[in-house]
Amino acid sequence: MSSKKRKRRDGILDLMQTHKSVSVDELATTFGVSAQTVRRDINQLCQENLLRRRHGGADLFEKQLNQPYQQRKTTNSDAKAAIAQAAAALIPDDVTVFFSIGTTPAFVAEALRARKRLTVVTNNLNVVMALSNEPTNRLIVPGGEVRLPDLDILGDEVPRFFQGYRADFGICGVAGVAEDGALLDFHASEVRVREQIRIACETSILVLDHTKFGRVAPVVGGHLGEVDRIIMDRAPDARFAPVLGRVADRLTLVERGPL
């Protein structure tokens, strides 16, 4: 798929996060393409269970199942790469770093390839692979079953594994953010690991793109206000301005714009 087509389809999903339902004509005007092109985009997004067809347009397909890893990795990849560069700029050589699971933390690991003598504690094997080419790094992972195709390790033992370490920095992602700033995920073990990372590091860094705001996931744990640093691509819609305003002193937007 061409990058232009992928960006247009990501843009359609962005609009859906705000408006929930749009028409083919509206999308064709917004993106400057034909109605036929928009229909092809909608067909593909419906096949991916991201949209639901309706007469003359489409609705957002709300579900409480996470998207496949490869799809999440390529969605908003430019934004995630920019977020990762901003997070990596905070992390020097010779420190200990926690990483949670998720695609955006894995992007941060990619951005840290030039660092040396890192001690990395993670249940995210994508992070391990990104940082394994530097021989001065020390990489520590828990035991257990690897979840495929995500390449992460989840389970009751993983939060206890993180309890045995302290870190200078903790890099975490999140599945969704509610309007009141509550952090949402798909599994209770993900929440427990993220919370353990937050309390056991000197500086916790939440990395997320704007599409996570308003995204539904079933398990609640933690709050934006409890994180030391928040790095995003850009502000979400106006519903979230109050909660972001309360954390403005620790918020970095890599694409500057109003809160």
C-alpha positions as CSV (number, residue, x, y, z in Angstrom):
1,M,0.0,0.0,0.0
2,S,1.3,3.5,-0.9
3,S,2.1,5.9,2.0
4,K,-0.3,8.4,0.5
5,K,-3.2,5.9,0.6
6,R,-2.2,4.8,4.1
7,K,-2.1,8.4,5.4
8,R,-5.5,9.1,3.8
9,R,-7.0,6.1,5.5
10,D,-5.4,7.1,8.8
11,G,-6.9,10.5,8.2
12,I,-10.4,9.0,7.7
13,L,-10.0,7.1,11.0
14,D,-8.9,10.4,12.7
15,L,-12.1,12.1,11.5
16,M,-14.1,9.1,12.7
17,Q,-12.7,9.5,16.2
18,T,-14.2,12.9,16.4
19,H,-17.4,12.7,14.3
20,K,-18.1,8.9,14.6
21,S,-20.0,9.0,11.3
22,V,-19.2,10.8,8.0
23,S,-20.5,10.6,4.4
24,V,-18.7,9.6,1.3
25,D,-19.2,13.1,-0.1
26,E,-17.7,14.8,3.0
27,L,-14.7,12.5,2.9
28,A,-14.2,13.1,-0.9
29,T,-14.2,16.9,-0.3
30,T,-12.0,16.8,2.7
31,F,-9.3,14.7,1.1
32,G,-9.6,16.0,-2.5
33,V,-10.3,12.6,-4.1
34,S,-13.2,11.0,-5.9
35,A,-16.1,9.4,-4.3
36,Q,-15.0,6.1,-5.8
37,T,-11.6,6.4,-4.1
38,V,-13.3,7.0,-0.8
39,R,-15.6,4.0,-1.2
40,R,-12.5,1.8,-1.8
41,D,-10.9,3.2,1.4
42,I,-14.1,2.5,3.3
43,N,-14.3,-1.0,1.9
44,Q,-10.8,-1.7,3.1
45,L,-11.3,-0.2,6.6
46,C,-14.6,-2.2,6.9
47,Q,-12.7,-5.4,6.1
48,E,-10.2,-4.5,8.9
49,N,-13.2,-4.0,11.3
50,L,-12.3,-0.4,11.8
51,L,-15.4,1.1,10.2
52,R,-19.0,-0.1,9.7
53,R,-20.7,0.7,6.4
54,R,-23.9,2.7,6.4
55,H,-26.0,4.2,3.5
56,G,-23.9,6.9,1.9
57,G,-21.0,6.7,4.3
58,A,-19.6,4.9,7.3
59,D,-19.6,4.8,11.1
60,L,-16.8,4.1,13.5
61,F,-16.8,0.4,14.5
62,E,-16.6,0.5,18.3
63,K,-15.2,-2.7,19.8
64,Q,-13.2,-3.7,22.9
65,L,-10.7,-5.9,21.1
66,N,-7.3,-4.5,20.3
67,Q,-6.2,-4.3,16.7
68,P,-3.5,-6.7,15.3
69,Y,0.0,-5.7,16.2
70,Q,1.2,-5.1,12.6
71,Q,-1.8,-2.8,12.0
72,R,-1.1,-0.8,15.1
73,K,2.5,-0.5,14.2
74,T,1.8,1.1,10.8
75,T,-1.0,3.3,12.0
76,N,0.2,6.9,12.6
77,S,3.8,5.6,12.2
78,D,5.2,9.1,11.4
79,A,3.6,10.5,14.5
80,K,5.0,7.6,16.6
81,A,8.4,8.1,15.2
82,A,8.4,11.8,16.1
83,I,7.1,11.0,19.6
84,A,9.9,8.4,20.0
85,Q,12.6,10.9,19.0
86,A,11.4,13.4,21.6
87,A,11.3,10.7,24.3
88,A,14.8,9.4,23.3
89,A,16.2,12.9,23.6
90,L,15.5,12.7,27.4
91,I,17.5,9.4,27.9
92,P,21.3,9.5,28.1
93,D,23.8,6.6,28.0
94,D,24.5,4.6,31.2
95,V,20.9,4.5,32.6
96,T,18.3,1.9,33.4
97,V,15.1,2.0,31.5
98,F,11.8,0.2,31.9
99,F,9.7,-0.4,28.8
100,S,6.1,-1.6,28.7
101,I,4.5,-3.4,25.8
102,G,3.0,-1.6,22.8
103,T,4.1,-0.2,19.5
104,T,5.0,3.3,20.6
105,P,7.4,2.1,23.3
106,A,9.0,-0.1,20.6
107,F,9.4,3.0,18.5
108,V,11.2,4.7,21.4
109,A,13.6,1.7,21.6
110,E,14.4,2.1,17.9
111,A,15.2,5.7,18.5
112,L,17.7,4.7,21.3
113,R,19.8,2.5,19.1
114,A,22.8,4.9,19.3
115,R,22.8,4.8,23.2
116,K,25.4,2.7,25.0
117,R,25.5,0.9,28.3
118,L,21.7,0.9,28.8
119,T,20.2,-1.6,31.3
120,V,16.7,-2.4,29.8
121,V,14.0,-4.2,31.8
122,T,11.0,-5.1,29.7
123,N,8.4,-7.7,28.7
124,N,8.4,-6.3,25.2
125,L,10.5,-8.4,22.9
126,N,10.3,-5.9,20.1
127,V,12.2,-3.6,22.4
128,V,14.8,-6.3,23.1
129,M,15.4,-6.9,19.4
130,A,15.7,-3.1,18.7
131,L,18.4,-2.7,21.3
132,S,20.2,-6.1,21.0
133,N,22.8,-4.9,18.4
134,E,24.6,-2.7,20.9
135,P,26.9,-5.1,22.9
136,T,27.3,-2.8,25.8
137,N,23.6,-2.9,26.6
138,R,22.2,-5.2,29.3
139,L,18.7,-6.6,28.5
140,I,16.5,-8.2,31.2
141,V,13.2,-10.0,30.4
142,P,10.8,-12.1,32.5
143,G,10.1,-15.7,32.0
144,G,6.7,-16.9,30.7
145,E,4.8,-17.4,27.5
146,V,5.3,-15.1,24.6
147,R,2.1,-13.7,23.1
148,L,2.1,-13.8,19.3
149,P,2.2,-11.9,17.1
150,D,2.8,-9.0,19.5
151,L,6.0,-10.5,20.9
152,D,5.3,-9.6,24.5
153,I,5.1,-11.5,27.7
154,L,2.0,-11.1,29.9
155,G,0.8,-12.9,33.0
156,D,0.5,-12.7,36.8
157,E,4.3,-13.1,37.3
158,V,5.3,-10.1,35.1
159,P,4.3,-7.3,37.6
160,R,6.2,-9.2,40.3
161,F,9.2,-9.4,38.0
162,F,9.3,-5.6,37.6
163,Q,9.1,-5.2,41.4
164,G,12.6,-6.5,41.6
165,Y,14.1,-3.5,39.8
166,R,14.4,0.2,40.0
167,A,15.0,2.4,36.9
168,D,15.9,6.0,36.0
169,F,13.2,6.1,33.3
170,G,10.0,4.2,32.5
171,I,8.6,4.2,29.0
172,C,4.9,3.3,28.8
173,G,2.2,3.3,26.2
174,V,-1.6,3.0,26.7
175,A,-4.5,1.6,24.7
176,G,-6.9,4.6,25.4
177,V,-7.5,7.7,27.5
178,A,-10.9,8.5,28.9
179,E,-12.4,12.1,29.0
180,D,-11.5,12.4,32.7
181,G,-7.9,11.4,32.1
182,A,-8.2,7.7,33.2
183,L,-5.8,5.4,31.4
184,L,-7.4,2.3,29.7
185,D,-6.0,-1.0,28.5
186,F,-7.2,-4.4,27.3
187,H,-5.8,-6.6,30.0
188,A,-5.5,-6.2,33.8
189,S,-1.9,-7.5,33.6
190,E,-1.0,-4.6,31.3
191,V,-2.4,-2.1,33.8
192,R,-0.5,-3.7,36.7
193,V,2.8,-3.7,34.8
194,R,2.3,0.0,33.7
195,E,1.6,1.0,37.3
196,Q,4.5,-0.9,38.6
197,I,6.8,0.7,36.1
198,R,5.5,4.2,37.1
199,I,6.1,3.8,40.8
200,A,9.5,2.1,40.4
201,C,11.2,4.6,38.1
202,E,12.5,8.1,38.7
203,T,10.9,9.6,35.6
204,S,7.8,8.0,34.0
205,I,7.2,8.9,30.4
206,L,3.9,8.2,28.7
207,V,4.1,8.1,24.9
208,L,0.9,8.1,22.9
209,D,-0.6,9.6,19.7
210,H,-3.7,11.7,19.8
211,T,-6.0,8.8,18.5
212,K,-5.8,7.1,21.9
213,F,-8.0,9.9,23.4
214,G,-11.6,8.6,23.5
215,R,-10.5,5.1,22.4
216,V,-12.4,2.5,24.4
217,A,-10.7,-0.3,26.3
218,P,-12.2,-2.3,29.2
219,V,-9.6,-2.1,32.0
220,V,-9.0,1.1,33.9
221,G,-5.7,1.8,35.7
222,G,-3.8,5.0,36.4
223,H,-4.4,8.6,35.3
224,L,-2.6,11.2,33.1
225,G,-2.0,13.3,36.2
226,E,0.2,10.6,37.8
227,V,2.7,10.5,35.0
228,D,5.9,12.6,35.1
229,R,6.2,13.3,31.4
230,I,3.6,13.0,28.6
231,I,4.8,13.0,24.9
232,M,2.2,13.2,22.1
233,D,2.0,14.1,18.5
234,R,-0.7,16.7,18.8
235,A,-3.7,17.6,20.9
236,P,-6.9,15.6,20.5
237,D,-10.4,17.3,20.1
238,A,-11.6,19.9,22.5
239,R,-13.3,17.5,24.9
240,F,-9.9,16.7,26.3
241,A,-8.7,20.3,26.7
242,P,-9.5,20.5,30.4
243,V,-7.6,17.4,31.4
244,L,-4.7,18.3,29.2
245,G,-4.6,21.8,30.6
246,R,-4.1,20.3,34.1
247,V,-0.9,18.5,33.0
248,A,0.4,21.2,30.6
249,D,3.6,21.6,32.6
250,R,4.6,18.1,31.8
251,L,3.2,17.8,28.3
252,T,5.2,17.8,25.1
253,L,3.5,18.1,21.7
254,V,5.8,17.2,18.9
255,E,3.4,18.9,16.4
256,R,2.7,22.2,18.1
257,G,-0.9,23.3,18.3
258,P,-3.5,24.7,20.8
259,L,-4.7,22.5,23.6
